[in-house]
Amino acid sequence: MIKKKYFAFIIMLAFVYVVNAQGGSVPQPAGPPPPPGLAIDGGLLFLVVSGIVYGIKKVKN
């Protein structure tokens, strides 16, 4: 009777180890990609130049 309990205990431990080993080897899913960066190449320069031109026009008038 005691040998059956030990055998059942060993089988249960082996099952737990196998289940944990299978669950631990699954890679985590990749997260969402980062948002794209904002392009401020020509638009910002155009805004600054137009503001300077508008300011010079207002000062001359």
Secondary structure, 3 states (H helix, E strand, C coil): CHHHHHHHHHHHHHHHHHHHHHHHCCCCCCCCCCCCCCCCCHHHHHHHHHHHHHHHHHHHC
